[in-house]
Amino acid sequence: MKNVLLAAVFLGASTLGALAQTSSPPATADGDTPAVATPDTTNPTAPVAGANSFTEAQVKDRLTEAGYTEVTGLKLDDKGVWRAAAMKDGKSVAVALDYQGNIVAN
């Protein structure tokens, strides 16, 4: 009887360790980072690589709404980031738009 009880305790203890390993990962430290960019927010690590569902027309519209003009050479790269050359405030800039909608210029 003691052997059965000891085996049950051992089995139960080993199962708890396995359950602890399969729990969901913790939340990121920066819980304020949005999943999708809005006009008032941008992911600080942008542009973010990922499957991009924006069409070329949608990208041009977003860039225009953000104040960019003369958007040329718009291409989707292998990381899922739309890249182009554009003008803003009279200066030529390289601009990128990721799958979250973040716009980054340099």
Sequence and secondary structure as in RCSB ss.txt:
>XXXX:A:sequence
MKNVLLAAVFLGASTLGALAQTSSPPATADGDTPAVATPDTTNPTAPVAGANSFTEAQVKDRLTEAGYTEVTGLK
LDDKGVWRAAAMKDGKSVAVALDYQGNIVAN
>XXXX:A:secstr
 HHHHHHHHHHHHHHHHHHHHTS     S TTS SS BTTB  TT S  S     HHHHHHHHHHTT EEEEEEE
E TTS EEEEEEETTEEEEEEE TT  EEE 
